[in-house]
Amino acid sequence: MTTNVQEPSLLPPSAIPEGCVPWNGEHARVWADAAVPWWVPVRPRRWSFELALWCAVLVAFALLTTTDLPPELAALLPLQVMWSLWRPEVVRFSAPVLIALVAVRATELSWPALVCATLLVLASVTTTELRARARARQRRSALAAAGGVTAVPPDADGRVRRGGLFLKFGAGVGVPGVVLIVTADLWRWTSDRQVALAEGLFIVGLALTMLLSGTLGRRRALTLRATPAPVLRVLVGKDDHEDAVVYAMDDMAALRPLFTVATRAVREDENGEEDKDDKGDKGDEEELEELLDAPAKTGARAPLREAVLYGIPCDGAEILLLSAAKEPGEPPVAEWSTGPVRPLAAGAARRRIAREKRAAVRAARDKARDEELAATVRAGTVVVPVRRWRAGPVDWLASFLTVQWCLGYFLLGIDDSLWFRGLLLLFGLMCAVRVPVKLRWRITADRTGIWLNRLRAPRHIPWDELRAARRESFELQLRVRDGDNWAVAAPRWAWWQRRRGLIHPYDALAAELSAMIADPALRPTGESEVGERGRQLWPFAVLLGLAWTALLVTRWLS
């Protein structure tokens, strides 16, 4: 049983290179079986890496403040975990360095620290070697499946964007790290000097990792464009993150995904000269509009399309997919990878299929609920001069949880170093900015558009600029044409709402606003007054910030 049994969209014969064979049967099975075991971590998605990055920062800070580890080990241990997940090429060089540091500092370390460092080195080296061997097996299997057939990728002379973001961001991140290392000896207290040195080493390690990732990604993309690449015919779909999911050509029911890869479609206006700014701006606007008009994430599987895969698919590889267009009669779409290939083991593939089946059931249930809610809203909407929505009990609960989060940091703040005090002050000020918005947000709709109160003056969004209103996960999101979207988050318990037959306030608000966006006849007919658009929230934020600062200063002085 599957959630997708429809026939895939086919490529025109002219788009398929001569001699290109389907990737199916025994070759696809051998390639899939060459994947690493289920317990070996694979390259995470970009959002997973961002989460891991923040966790690494917190772990590095916790190691410094709660253990007696030297600064270089406190910085290198979290980096080693990140490298083993994201950049396994580095582990072969970083593991000997880590072993040398542990050997030199062995007399200064406690036995739990020695055991943990040893286990970390063994785990990272083992998983890296297993992934390297699996990568070699997959390369051999893919080359055998291609049968020696190669072709020059389309758009080979186009602009190469791969790695640019990491190169720029890595260069910017490295500057404060170098400053911290150089100025570490200028701090008064020993603990502050150690924190400065460790944080500087950690930030420099992150910067070098980003620079290496950008360089490797760009070099692999250039290599793929420079010479004829092996080609295979495959089936491709999209997952909930808009990543490409590749299947064997004979897997019409999409029962065994082989790998996923983040891709970016190539537009025709990208191949012109650099001075054609108008065309580039127009293309960016069209891409933004497609993004804003995209349906909300449901987890359901997208229809399959036939595609030609250029490159050698394996862990970490760069590829190009020339796939059939979504609409009949349109030309094929070239999609360059913007991230590494992520193979799926058999267990991961089964879990993905199970998630997609559950997502299809949820999507059908949510669609029926949304249609019923939309019909109820349309039938019950009364045209009024001005319509207003404001924060309610769920927003008050979200504010309470945010305050408790800050107070938890305050109560657990046992370190009196300058670094920890600065971090505690920063967390409190961030909460002081967010809590007023959660407690006092207001949306006012009139005939000209909607008004959003904020820290400064209220913001006006004309109806023509408001693209969509939706609830995604815990957030109420208003999508705007210029990309400056608005969102507010509050707790949500879907199972309890279904059981009690309740409607989340964000669902009702999104349905009502969506009806007004779609049907101008349902929009308010009057024009709101200045007092109806909500007050500025910055005085409230300033009071909270001053109160938090006074609380911290009182504690530090005592």
Sequence and secondary structure as in RCSB ss.txt:
>XXXX:A:sequence
MTTNVQEPSLLPPSAIPEGCVPWNGEHARVWADAAVPWWVPVRPRRWSFELALWCAVLVAFALLTTTDLPPELAA
LLPLQVMWSLWRPEVVRFSAPVLIALVAVRATELSWPALVCATLLVLASVTTTELRARARARQRRSALAAAGGVT
AVPPDADGRVRRGGLFLKFGAGVGVPGVVLIVTADLWRWTSDRQVALAEGLFIVGLALTMLLSGTLGRRRALTLR
ATPAPVLRVLVGKDDHEDAVVYAMDDMAALRPLFTVATRAVREDENGEEDKDDKGDKGDEEELEELLDAPAKTGA
RAPLREAVLYGIPCDGAEILLLSAAKEPGEPPVAEWSTGPVRPLAAGAARRRIAREKRAAVRAARDKARDEELAA
TVRAGTVVVPVRRWRAGPVDWLASFLTVQWCLGYFLLGIDDSLWFRGLLLLFGLMCAVRVPVKLRWRITADRTGI
WLNRLRAPRHIPWDELRAARRESFELQLRVRDGDNWAVAAPRWAWWQRRRGLIHPYDALAAELSAMIADPALRPT
GESEVGERGRQLWPFAVLLGLAWTALLVTRWLS
>XXXX:A:secstr
  S  S  B   GGGS TT  B  HHHHHHHHHTS  TTS     HHHHHHHHHHHHHHHHHHHHHS   HHHHH
HHHHHHHHHHH HHHHHHHHHHHHHHHHHTGGGS HHHHHHHHHHHHHHHHHHHHHHHHHHHHHHHHHHHHTT E
E  TTTTS   TTHHHHHHHHHHHHHHHHHHHTGGGSSSHHHHHHHHHHHHHHHHHHHHHHHHHHHHHHHHHHHH
HS EEEEEEEEEE TTS EEEE TT TT   EEEEE EEE  GGGGS TT HHHHHHHHHHHHHHHHHS      
    EEEEEES  STT   EEEE  SSTTS  EEEEESS  EE  HHHHHHHHHHHHHHHHHHHHHHHHHHHHHH
HHHHH    S EEEE  HHHHHHHHHHHHHHHHHHHH    SHHHHHHHHHHHHHHHHHHHHHHH EEEEETTEE
EE  SSS EEEETTTEEEEEEETTEEEEEETTS  EEEE    HHHHHHHT   HHHHHHHHHHHHHH GGGS  
S   GGGG    HHHHHHHHHHHHHHHHHHHH 
